[in-house]
């Protein structure tokens, strides 16, 4: 039995969510798991995997703004992020120095790796999406990623090969030799799975992502949700809270639900409204959901790119939270066709374990 150290980024719950199928796969093979993270990700994973070991391991602060002007704040935060990355590596070295771990799996935490233990990085962003007026920096991001990728055994990309139908578009495509040599495309990896249940919820609204924008979207959606017809359920994505309340006879608000309950609710939903975070997109593909409306986190260039990409493919409609009109935007979203069919998580994670991880355990 091997002991695996897993450390997801805690910017929202998406990184923690997409390591769950890997954790389950490792547990099914009898391996011991230690999870090191912080914030909502830590609270969520404690609820999902009470039998695992947990370490509070603070990551670098998310450079998000309460306004849509993300890039200026991100640029100003680069010196601090660089220092935080160095600090993260020192802490990781200290945590891993006891030689009690056989493998390290980091989800988007670039400083969590070991020179002595096989280390794997989970990331669908082999390049970053940036606005056209600073496009040269997008190319430069390929070199930055390659610099970090050299430190890992393999890069686990939770998407299909970019030469096929993929969810992340250009984000999972690199021109750098080292990155391409280390990249292993698993296909989608998410905690959701399809269930044979009736679609008896008209709208499921899933609010997620880092603060302060998560709270901003909560305010906007709660002002409009009662205008939608039929049964509505709103998930606030607040694992630190535990409440449920009714806004009216047809509208229920839940502070947080487990992966299994969320999976059931998504299966039951006829229409899903959410951020265009990548893990949520994988869940939509996993469940073959064809009707949804996405609202990207303002200034978060990855989500904005994905929204534009899906619009061009005529897969899903997106709308900025600042001009959101639920009734009108939902009606338009019904014209889109949803994601094409693709291999599902269970097969993908089994293949990842057998072809990659098992070789090092």
C-alpha positions as CSV (number, residue, x, y, z in Angstrom):
1,X,0.0,0.0,0.0
2,X,1.4,3.4,-1.0
3,X,0.8,6.7,0.7
4,X,-0.2,9.5,-1.7
5,X,0.1,13.3,-0.9
6,X,-2.6,15.3,-2.7
7,X,-2.8,19.1,-2.7
8,X,-5.4,21.0,-4.7
9,X,-5.6,24.8,-5.0
10,X,-8.4,26.3,-3.0
11,X,-9.4,29.1,-5.4
12,X,-13.1,28.1,-5.4
13,X,-14.1,24.4,-5.2
14,X,-13.3,23.3,-8.7
15,X,-9.7,22.0,-8.1
16,X,-10.9,20.0,-5.1
17,X,-13.8,18.6,-7.0
18,X,-11.8,17.3,-9.9
19,X,-9.3,15.4,-7.7
20,X,-12.1,13.5,-6.1
21,X,-12.3,10.8,-8.8
22,X,-8.5,10.3,-8.5
23,X,-8.8,10.0,-4.7
24,X,-11.6,7.5,-5.0
25,X,-9.6,5.5,-7.5
26,X,-6.5,5.4,-5.3
27,X,-8.6,4.4,-2.3
28,X,-10.2,1.6,-4.3
29,X,-6.7,0.2,-4.8
30,X,-6.0,0.3,-1.1
31,X,-3.7,3.4,-1.0
32,X,-3.5,5.8,1.9
33,X,-4.3,9.4,1.2
34,X,-3.2,12.7,2.8
35,X,-4.9,15.8,1.6
36,X,-3.2,19.2,2.0
37,X,-5.2,22.3,1.2
38,X,-7.2,25.1,2.9
39,X,-10.4,27.2,2.9
40,X,-13.5,25.8,1.3
41,X,-11.6,23.1,-0.5
42,X,-10.4,21.7,2.8
43,X,-13.9,21.8,4.3
44,X,-15.4,20.1,1.3
45,X,-12.9,17.3,1.1
46,X,-13.2,16.6,4.8
47,X,-16.9,16.0,4.3
48,X,-16.3,13.8,1.3
49,X,-13.4,11.7,2.6
50,X,-13.6,11.6,6.4
51,X,-11.2,8.5,6.4
52,X,-8.3,10.4,4.8
53,X,-5.6,12.4,6.6
54,X,-5.8,16.2,6.3
55,X,-3.2,19.0,6.6
56,X,-4.0,22.7,6.6
57,X,-1.8,24.0,3.8
58,X,-2.6,27.6,2.9
59,X,-2.0,28.4,-0.8
60,X,-1.4,31.8,-2.4
61,X,-4.3,34.2,-2.3
62,X,-6.5,34.4,-5.4
63,X,-5.8,37.7,-7.1
64,X,-9.5,38.4,-7.9
65,X,-11.1,41.7,-7.6
66,X,-14.6,42.8,-6.6
67,X,-14.8,44.6,-10.0
68,X,-14.3,43.2,-13.5
69,X,-10.7,44.5,-13.7
70,X,-8.8,41.4,-12.9
71,X,-5.7,41.8,-15.1
72,X,-4.4,45.0,-13.4
73,X,-4.7,43.5,-10.0
74,X,-3.2,40.2,-11.2
75,X,-0.2,42.1,-12.7
76,X,0.4,44.0,-9.5
77,X,0.2,40.7,-7.5
78,X,2.9,38.9,-9.5
79,X,5.8,39.8,-7.1
80,X,3.7,38.6,-4.2
81,X,2.7,35.5,-6.0
82,X,6.3,34.7,-6.9
83,X,7.3,35.0,-3.2
84,X,4.3,32.9,-2.2
85,X,5.4,30.2,-4.7
86,X,8.8,30.1,-3.1
87,X,7.2,29.9,0.4
88,X,4.9,27.1,-0.9
89,X,7.9,25.1,-2.1
90,X,9.6,25.4,1.3
91,X,6.5,24.3,3.2
92,X,6.0,21.4,0.7
93,X,9.6,20.3,1.2
94,X,9.1,20.3,5.0
95,X,5.8,18.3,4.8
96,X,7.4,15.8,2.4
97,X,10.8,15.5,4.1
98,X,9.8,12.6,6.3
99,X,9.9,10.1,3.4
100,X,6.5,8.7,4.3
101,X,4.9,9.6,1.0
102,X,5.3,7.6,-2.2
103,X,3.7,10.1,-4.6
104,X,2.7,13.7,-4.8
105,X,-0.3,15.0,-6.8
106,X,-0.8,18.7,-7.1
107,X,-3.8,20.3,-8.7
108,X,-2.5,23.7,-10.0
109,X,-0.1,24.3,-7.1
110,X,3.1,24.9,-8.9
111,X,5.3,24.8,-5.7
112,X,4.0,21.4,-4.5
113,X,6.4,18.8,-5.8
114,X,9.5,16.9,-4.7
115,X,12.8,16.1,-6.3
116,X,12.8,12.8,-4.5
117,X,9.2,11.6,-4.9
118,X,7.3,11.1,-8.2
119,X,5.3,14.3,-8.6
120,X,2.3,15.0,-10.9
121,X,0.6,18.2,-11.8
122,X,-3.1,18.4,-12.7
123,X,-3.8,21.3,-15.1
124,X,-5.9,21.9,-18.2
125,X,-4.2,25.2,-18.8
126,X,-1.0,24.5,-20.7
127,X,-1.3,28.1,-21.9
128,X,-3.2,31.1,-20.6
129,X,-5.8,33.0,-22.4
130,X,-5.1,36.8,-22.5
131,X,-6.8,39.7,-24.2
132,X,-5.6,40.6,-27.8
133,X,-3.8,43.7,-26.7
134,X,-1.3,41.7,-24.6
135,X,-1.3,38.7,-26.8
136,X,2.6,38.3,-26.8
137,X,2.3,37.6,-23.1
138,X,0.0,34.6,-23.9
139,X,2.8,33.1,-26.0
140,X,5.2,33.9,-23.1
141,X,2.9,31.9,-20.8
142,X,3.9,28.7,-22.7
143,X,7.5,29.2,-21.7
144,X,6.5,29.9,-18.1
145,X,4.4,26.8,-17.9
146,X,7.2,24.7,-19.4
147,X,9.6,26.0,-16.8
148,X,7.3,24.6,-14.0
149,X,6.4,21.5,-15.9
150,X,10.0,20.4,-16.0
151,X,9.7,19.8,-12.2
152,X,6.9,17.2,-12.5
153,X,7.0,13.6,-13.7
154,X,3.9,14.1,-15.8
155,X,1.2,16.8,-16.4
156,X,-2.3,15.3,-16.0
157,X,-4.5,17.2,-18.4
158,X,-8.3,16.6,-17.6
159,X,-9.4,16.9,-21.2
160,X,-9.3,15.1,-24.5
161,X,-6.3,15.5,-26.9
162,X,-6.6,19.0,-28.5
163,X,-6.5,17.3,-31.9
164,X,-10.0,15.8,-31.1
165,X,-13.1,17.4,-29.6
166,X,-12.0,19.0,-26.3
167,X,-13.6,21.2,-23.7
168,X,-10.8,23.6,-23.0
169,X,-10.0,24.6,-26.6
170,X,-6.7,26.3,-27.0
171,X,-5.9,26.2,-23.3
172,X,-4.8,22.5,-23.4
173,X,-2.6,23.0,-26.5
174,X,1.1,23.8,-26.1
175,X,3.9,24.3,-28.6
176,X,6.6,23.6,-26.0
177,X,8.5,20.3,-26.3
178,X,8.9,19.5,-22.6
179,X,5.2,20.3,-21.9
180,X,4.0,18.1,-24.8
181,X,6.3,15.2,-23.7
182,X,5.0,15.2,-20.2
183,X,1.3,15.9,-21.0
184,X,-1.1,13.0,-20.4
185,X,-4.6,13.7,-21.7
186,X,-7.0,11.8,-19.5
187,X,-10.3,13.1,-20.8
188,X,-12.8,14.7,-18.4
189,X,-12.3,14.1,-14.7
190,X,-15.2,15.2,-12.4
191,X,-17.1,14.0,-9.4
192,X,-20.4,13.7,-11.3
193,X,-21.9,10.5,-12.7
194,X,-25.0,9.9,-14.7
195,X,-28.1,8.5,-12.9
196,X,-31.4,7.0,-14.1
197,X,-33.7,9.6,-12.5
198,X,-36.4,11.9,-14.0
199,X,-35.6,15.5,-14.8
200,X,-38.1,17.0,-12.3
201,X,-36.2,20.2,-11.4
202,X,-36.8,23.1,-13.8
203,X,-33.7,25.1,-12.9
204,X,-30.6,24.4,-10.8
205,X,-28.5,27.4,-10.1
206,X,-25.0,26.6,-8.9
207,X,-23.0,29.5,-7.4
208,X,-19.3,28.9,-7.0
209,X,-15.8,30.3,-7.4
210,X,-13.5,32.5,-5.3
211,X,-14.6,35.5,-3.2
212,X,-15.5,38.2,-3.6
213,X,-17.1,37.4,-6.9
214,X,-19.0,34.4,-5.6
215,X,-20.9,36.6,-3.2
216,X,-21.5,39.1,-6.0
217,X,-23.2,36.5,-8.2
218,X,-25.2,35.2,-5.3
219,X,-26.7,38.7,-4.8
220,X,-27.5,39.0,-8.5
221,X,-29.1,35.6,-8.9
222,X,-31.1,35.7,-5.7
223,X,-32.7,38.9,-6.9
224,X,-34.0,37.3,-10.1
225,X,-34.4,33.6,-9.4
226,X,-38.1,33.8,-8.3
227,X,-39.0,35.2,-11.7
228,X,-38.2,31.9,-13.4
229,X,-41.1,29.5,-13.8
230,X,-41.3,26.1,-12.1
231,X,-39.2,24.5,-9.4
232,X,-35.8,26.1,-8.7
233,X,-33.0,25.1,-6.4
234,X,-30.1,27.4,-5.7
235,X,-26.7,26.0,-4.4
236,X,-24.6,28.7,-2.8
237,X,-21.3,26.8,-2.7
238,X,-20.6,27.7,1.0
239,X,-19.2,24.5,2.7
240,X,-18.5,26.4,5.9
241,X,-22.3,26.9,6.3
242,X,-25.2,24.5,6.8
243,X,-28.6,25.8,6.1
244,X,-31.6,25.4,3.8
245,X,-34.4,27.9,3.3
246,X,-37.4,28.5,1.0
247,X,-37.7,31.9,-0.8
248,X,-41.2,30.8,-2.0
249,X,-43.1,27.6,-2.6
250,X,-41.0,26.8,-5.7
251,X,-37.6,28.2,-4.8
252,X,-35.2,26.4,-2.3
253,X,-31.7,27.8,-1.3
254,X,-29.1,25.4,0.1
255,X,-25.8,26.7,1.5
256,X,-23.9,23.6,0.5
257,X,-24.6,20.0,-0.6
258,X,-22.3,17.0,-0.8
259,X,-20.9,15.8,-4.1
260,X,-23.5,13.0,-4.2
261,X,-26.4,15.3,-3.5
262,X,-25.2,17.8,-6.1
263,X,-24.8,15.0,-8.6
264,X,-28.4,13.9,-8.0
265,X,-29.6,17.5,-8.3
266,X,-27.7,18.0,-11.6
267,X,-29.1,14.8,-13.0
268,X,-32.6,15.9,-12.1
269,X,-32.2,19.4,-13.5
270,X,-33.6,20.3,-16.9
271,X,-31.6,23.5,-17.0
272,X,-28.4,24.5,-15.2
273,X,-27.2,28.1,-14.5
274,X,-23.6,28.4,-13.3
275,X,-20.1,29.9,-13.7
276,X,-18.2,28.7,-16.7
277,X,-15.5,27.1,-14.4
278,X,-13.8,24.2,-16.0
279,X,-14.9,21.6,-13.5
280,X,-18.5,22.6,-13.9
281,X,-18.1,22.3,-17.7
282,X,-16.8,18.7,-17.2
283,X,-19.8,17.9,-15.1
284,X,-22.1,19.2,-17.9
285,X,-20.3,16.9,-20.4
286,X,-20.3,13.9,-18.0
287,X,-24.1,14.2,-17.5
288,X,-24.9,15.0,-21.2
289,X,-26.7,18.1,-20.1
290,X,-27.7,20.1,-23.2
291,X,-29.4,23.2,-21.6
292,X,-27.5,25.7,-19.6
293,X,-26.5,29.3,-19.1
294,X,-23.1,30.3,-18.0
295,X,-21.8,33.5,-16.5
296,X,-18.0,33.8,-16.3
297,X,-16.3,35.3,-13.3
298,X,-15.6,38.9,-14.3
299,X,-12.0,39.4,-15.4
300,X,-11.1,35.7,-15.1
301,X,-9.7,35.3,-18.6
302,X,-10.0,31.5,-18.6
303,X,-13.7,31.5,-18.0
304,X,-14.3,34.3,-20.4
305,X,-12.4,32.5,-23.1
306,X,-14.3,29.3,-22.5
307,X,-17.6,31.2,-22.7
308,X,-16.6,32.7,-26.0
309,X,-15.3,29.4,-27.3
310,X,-18.6,27.6,-26.4
311,X,-20.6,30.4,-28.1
312,X,-18.6,30.0,-31.3
313,X,-19.2,26.2,-31.2
314,X,-22.9,26.8,-30.5
315,X,-22.6,24.6,-27.5
316,X,-23.8,26.9,-24.8
317,X,-24.9,30.5,-24.2
318,X,-23.1,32.8,-21.8
319,X,-23.9,36.2,-20.4
320,X,-21.9,38.6,-18.2
321,X,-23.3,38.9,-14.7
322,X,-23.5,42.7,-15.1
323,X,-26.2,42.4,-17.7
324,X,-27.9,39.2,-16.6
325,X,-31.6,39.0,-17.4
326,X,-32.5,35.4,-16.4
327,X,-35.8,35.2,-18.2
328,X,-34.5,36.5,-21.5
329,X,-31.1,34.8,-21.3
330,X,-32.6,31.4,-20.5
331,X,-34.9,31.6,-23.5
332,X,-32.0,32.3,-25.8
333,X,-29.9,29.6,-24.2
334,X,-32.5,27.0,-25.3
335,X,-31.3,27.5,-28.9
336,X,-27.9,25.9,-28.2
337,X,-27.0,22.2,-28.7
338,X,-24.8,21.3,-25.7
339,X,-21.4,19.5,-25.6
340,X,-20.8,16.6,-28.0
341,X,-20.6,13.1,-26.5
342,X,-17.2,12.2,-25.1
343,X,-15.6,9.4,-22.9
344,X,-16.7,9.5,-19.2
345,X,-14.8,10.0,-15.9
346,X,-14.9,6.4,-14.7
347,X,-13.2,5.0,-17.8
348,X,-10.8,8.0,-17.9
349,X,-9.7,7.7,-14.3
350,X,-9.2,3.9,-14.6
351,X,-7.0,4.4,-17.6
352,X,-5.0,7.2,-15.8
353,X,-4.4,4.8,-12.9
354,X,-3.4,1.8,-15.0
355,X,-1.3,3.7,-17.6
356,X,0.4,6.3,-15.4
357,X,0.0,6.3,-11.7
358,X,0.3,2.5,-11.0
359,X,3.8,2.5,-12.5
360,X,5.0,4.6,-9.6
361,X,3.1,3.0,-6.8
